[in-house]
Amino acid sequence: MFGPGLMAGAGAKFGLGSLFSGMNPMAANMLKQSLMGYGTAALSGSKRPGKAAMYAGLASLPFSYMSASQAANAFNQQHAGTKGWERYLDPSVTSGAGEIARGPAGMTSWKPQYGFREFGEATPRVSAWDILKGDYTEGYQLPSDIVEAGALDKAGTYMNVPDVGRMRVKIAPGKNIPLDADIFSKVSRGGKNLLGQEMAAGTRTADWMPTMASQTAALYGGRMTEEEKWEEAQKRRKKELAWMYGVPEEMIEGEMTNPWASGSFWNRGGIASLENGGDVSGPGSGTSDSINANLSDGEFVMTAKAVENLGGGDRYAGARKMYDLMNVLDPESETMSEVV
């Protein structure tokens, strides 16, 4: 929402205005909104800020056209078809009808009479597309204009003005009329702005709607796909399960995966508790030492190879014999049936 003010402030502080000065209004608006769209997506954590920038730029096109159309209509209503003015010697005025000029030695002479008349080609009509493609990036220079001078304004000259008559007038350079498709500001119609401040009619004020629409399009363009949402949900759930079981995330292969589904009871944090003895099952190999264990004084741990050899090459058969021996020596120890 702060796009109009942000662009104005950035342009003033960092000289960004010169970056867009030679660019046609449509491209300038697209680039500005695209830059903001990229930043909006990046700040929101989107994985595709480039796509968000494209959506923001495309969303600015209708607003650029509407702004250019309004500028063209206002120009055509006021200036289209007008011509410039020039001063000319009026041959219809004969001697005696002009102003008296006192000469030396009392001699008098008659000043010639001048008038104003239109000249040159009429100011053409301007279309929205003319503005959008950059034909008037420097504005439109109107031809010379006629200005009425005050009664005491000696800069003016008495002239015969068509359809007006004799009056003191002067010729002034034609104005330069700005023609742009700025979508960050608009001409105020008067009244109060969003901050409750009185705005005089004709002044430019920030226009929030184009930026809000463009940046909404950026958020839509940079949104996650359903596949990405599912992947994010899986990653989050794996983290939760890994923390719950106290194991690395790569060991979790699915929602129902329990890496400690067999073997001895596991304490919080994934540490094997062998207080009652028993087989140990978990990640790693028979010699990798990948499993942390809580051991008690006097307990004895057999190597995985020894268990396997006791079972004639079968690890589980060896573990069964180990259980039988342990139960004989310690009747209160954990039995094989309690584990399985």
C-alpha positions in Angstrom: 0.0 0.0 0.0 2.9 2.3 0.5 4.1 1.8 -3.1 3.4 5.4 -4.3 5.2 7.1 -1.4 8.0 4.5 -1.4 8.7 5.1 -5.1 8.6 8.8 -4.7 11.0 8.7 -1.7 13.4 6.2 -3.3 13.4 8.4 -6.5 14.3 11.5 -4.5 17.0 9.8 -2.3 18.7 7.5 -4.7 18.0 9.3 -8.0 15.9 6.5 -9.4 13.9 9.0 -11.3 16.7 9.2 -13.9 16.5 5.5 -14.4 13.0 5.8 -15.8 13.3 9.3 -17.4 13.9 8.1 -20.9 11.5 5.2 -20.7 7.9 5.2 -22.1 5.3 5.4 -19.3 3.9 1.9 -19.9 7.3 0.3 -19.5 8.3 2.5 -16.6 5.1 1.6 -14.7 5.6 -2.1 -15.4 9.2 -2.0 -14.2 8.4 -0.1 -11.0 5.5 -2.4 -10.1 7.7 -5.5 -11.0 10.5 -4.3 -8.7 8.0 -3.9 -5.8 6.4 -7.2 -6.7 9.8 -9.0 -6.5 10.4 -7.5 -3.1 6.9 -8.3 -1.9 7.4 -12.0 -2.9 10.9 -12.2 -1.5 9.8 -10.8 1.9 6.8 -13.2 2.0 9.2 -16.2 1.6 8.0 -17.0 -2.0 10.2 -19.4 -4.0 9.3 -17.7 -7.2 9.8 -13.9 -6.8 10.4 -13.7 -10.6 7.0 -14.9 -11.4 5.5 -12.6 -8.8 7.3 -9.6 -10.5 5.9 -10.7 -13.8 2.3 -10.8 -12.4 2.7 -7.4 -10.8 4.0 -5.8 -14.1 1.2 -7.3 -16.1 -1.4 -6.2 -13.6 -0.2 -2.6 -14.0 -1.1 -2.4 -17.7 -4.8 -1.7 -17.4 -4.1 1.1 -14.9 -1.4 2.6 -17.3 -4.0 2.7 -20.1 -6.6 4.3 -17.9 -4.2 7.0 -16.7 -3.0 7.7 -20.3 -6.6 7.8 -21.5 -7.6 10.4 -18.9 -4.6 12.5 -19.7 -5.3 12.4 -23.4 -9.0 13.3 -23.0 -8.2 16.3 -20.8 -5.6 17.5 -23.3 -7.9 17.1 -26.3 -10.8 18.9 -24.6 -8.7 21.9 -23.9 -6.1 22.1 -26.7 -6.9 19.9 -29.7 -7.5 22.0 -32.8 -6.0 25.2 -31.5 -3.3 27.2 -33.4 -0.6 29.5 -32.5 -0.8 33.3 -32.7 1.4 35.8 -34.5 1.6 39.6 -34.7 1.1 41.0 -38.2 0.8 44.4 -39.9 -2.9 45.2 -40.5 -3.1 46.6 -44.1 -6.7 47.5 -43.6 -5.8 50.4 -41.3 -5.1 53.6 -43.2 -3.2 56.7 -42.0 -5.0 58.7 -39.5 -6.4 55.7 -37.8 -3.2 54.8 -35.9 -1.8 56.2 -32.7 0.0 59.6 -32.9 3.7 59.7 -32.3 5.2 63.0 -31.5 8.4 63.7 -33.5 11.0 66.4 -33.4 10.1 70.1 -34.0 6.4 69.4 -33.6 6.2 67.0 -36.4 3.8 64.1 -36.1 3.7 60.7 -37.7 1.3 57.8 -37.7 2.3 54.5 -36.2 1.2 51.4 -38.2 -1.5 49.2 -36.7 -0.9 45.6 -35.9 -3.2 42.7 -35.2 -3.0 39.1 -34.0 -4.0 36.1 -36.1 -3.8 32.4 -35.9 -1.0 30.6 -37.8 0.5 27.2 -38.2 -1.1 23.8 -38.0 -3.8 23.0 -35.5 -2.8 21.1 -32.4 -3.4 17.4 -33.1 -5.5 15.1 -31.0 -3.6 12.9 -28.6 -4.5 9.2 -28.0 -3.8 7.1 -25.0 -1.5 4.9 -27.1 0.6 7.9 -28.2 1.3 8.6 -24.5 1.9 5.0 -23.6 4.5 4.4 -26.3 6.5 7.5 -25.2 5.7 10.1 -27.9 5.2 12.7 -25.2 7.7 11.8 -22.5 8.8 15.5 -22.5 5.2 16.8 -22.7 3.6 18.7 -25.6 4.8 22.2 -26.5 1.9 24.3 -27.4 2.4 27.1 -30.1 2.6 30.8 -29.1 -0.4 32.0 -27.1 -2.1 35.3 -26.9 -2.3 36.9 -23.4 -4.4 39.9 -22.4 -2.3 42.5 -20.7 -3.5 44.9 -17.9 -4.3 48.5 -18.6 -1.0 49.6 -17.0 1.0 46.7 -18.5 3.4 48.5 -20.8 4.7 45.2 -22.1 1.4 44.7 -24.0 0.5 46.5 -27.2 -2.8 47.8 -28.4 -3.9 45.4 -31.1 -6.9 44.5 -33.2 -7.8 41.0 -31.9 -10.2 39.0 -34.0 -13.7 38.6 -32.4 -12.6 40.8 -29.5 -11.7 44.2 -30.8 -9.0 46.6 -29.8 -7.2 45.7 -26.5 -3.8 45.7 -25.0 -2.4 42.2 -25.5 1.0 40.4 -25.9 2.2 37.2 -27.3 3.6 34.6 -24.8 5.4 31.4 -25.5 3.1 28.4 -25.5 3.0 26.2 -22.4 4.5 22.8 -22.2 1.6 20.4 -21.3 2.8 17.2 -19.4 1.3 14.0 -20.8 2.0 10.9 -18.9 0.4 7.7 -17.6 1.6 8.0 -14.0 -0.3 5.3 -12.0 1.3 6.3 -8.6 -0.6 9.6 -8.4 -3.8 11.2 -9.6 -5.3 14.7 -10.0 -7.3 15.6 -6.9 -10.9 16.7 -7.4 -10.8 18.5 -4.1 -12.0 17.4 -0.6 -10.1 15.4 2.0 -7.5 12.7 1.5 -7.0 9.5 3.5 -5.3 11.5 6.2 -8.2 13.9 6.5 -6.2 16.8 4.9 -7.9 19.2 2.6 -6.7 18.9 -1.0 -7.2 21.7 -3.5 -8.8 20.6 -6.8 -6.1 20.1 -9.5 -3.3 19.1 -7.2 -1.7 15.6 -7.5 -2.1 13.1 -4.7 -1.1 9.5 -4.2 -3.1 6.9 -5.9 -3.1 3.6 -3.9 -5.4 1.4 -6.0 -3.1 0.5 -8.9 -0.3 -0.5 -6.5 -2.6 -2.5 -4.2 -4.0 -4.4 -7.2 -0.5 -5.0 -8.7 1.0 -6.2 -5.5 -2.0 -8.5 -4.8 -1.3 -10.0 -8.2 2.4 -10.4 -7.2 1.4 -12.4 -4.0 -0.9 -14.5 -6.1 1.8 -15.2 -8.7 4.4 -16.0 -6.1 2.2 -18.4 -4.1 3.2 -22.0 -3.4 1.7 -24.7 -5.6 -0.2 -27.6 -4.1 2.8 -29.9 -4.5 5.0 -27.4 -2.7 2.5 -27.1 0.1 2.6 -30.9 0.5 6.4 -30.9 0.5 6.5 -28.3 3.2 3.9 -30.2 5.3 6.1 -33.4 4.9 9.2 -31.6 6.0 7.5 -30.0 9.0 6.0 -33.4 10.0 9.4 -35.2 9.6 11.0 -32.6 11.9 8.2 -33.3 14.5 8.6 -37.0 14.3 12.4 -36.9 14.3 12.2 -34.8 17.5 9.7 -37.1 19.0 11.7 -40.2 18.4 15.1 -38.5 19.0 16.5 -39.6 15.6 17.9 -37.8 12.5 15.3 -36.6 10.0 16.6 -38.9 7.2 15.5 -41.9 9.2 11.8 -40.8 9.0 10.4 -42.2 5.7 6.7 -41.6 6.4 4.0 -40.7 8.9 3.8 -44.3 10.2 7.5 -44.8 10.4 8.8 -45.7 13.8 12.6 -46.5 13.7 12.3 -48.0 17.2 9.5 -50.4 16.5 11.6 -53.4 17.7 14.2 -53.9 20.3 14.5 -52.6 23.9 12.6 -49.7 25.4 13.9 -46.3 24.3 14.1 -43.4 26.6 13.5 -39.8 25.7 16.0 -38.5 23.2 16.5 -41.9 21.5 18.8 -43.4 24.1 18.5 -47.2 24.7 17.7 -48.2 28.2 19.2 -51.6 29.1 18.3 -51.6 32.8 16.5 -54.9 32.3 18.9 -56.2 29.6 17.8 -57.1 26.0 18.5 -56.7 22.4 19.3 -53.3 20.8 18.0 -52.4 17.3 18.5 -49.1 15.6 20.4 -47.2 12.9 24.0 -48.0 11.8 25.9 -51.2 11.5 27.2 -53.7 14.0 30.3 -51.6 14.6 29.2 -48.1 13.8 28.4 -47.0 17.4 25.4 -45.0 16.1 23.1 -45.7 19.1 23.5 -44.0 22.4 22.8 -46.2 25.4 22.2 -45.8 29.1 24.2 -48.6 30.9 24.3 -49.5 34.5 27.2 -50.6 36.7 28.0 -54.2 36.1 26.2 -54.6 32.8 28.1 -56.4 30.0 27.6 -55.7 26.3 28.3 -58.3 23.6 29.4 -57.4 20.2 27.0 -57.8 17.3 29.3 -60.4 15.7 29.3 -62.5 18.9 25.5 -62.5 18.9 25.4 -63.5 15.3 28.0 -66.3 15.8 26.0 -67.7 18.7 23.0 -68.0 16.4 25.0 -69.8 13.7 25.1 -66.7 11.5 21.5 -65.7 12.4 21.5 -62.5 14.5 18.0 -63.1 15.9 18.6 -66.7 16.7 21.7 -65.6 18.6 19.7 -63.0 20.5 17.1 -65.6 21.4 19.8 -67.8 23.0 21.2 -64.7 24.7 17.8 -64.0 26.2 17.5 -67.6 27.4 20.9 -67.5 29.1 20.1 -64.1 30.6 16.8 -65.3 32.0 18.4 -68.3 33.6 21.1 -66.2 35.2 18.7 -63.4 36.1 15.0 -64.5 36.3 13.9 -60.9 36.6 15.5 -59.8 33.3 13.4 -59.0 30.2 12.3 -62.0 28.2 12.2 -62.4 24.5 8.4 -62.6 24.5 8.2 -59.2 26.2 10.2 -57.6 23.4 8.4 -59.2 20.5 
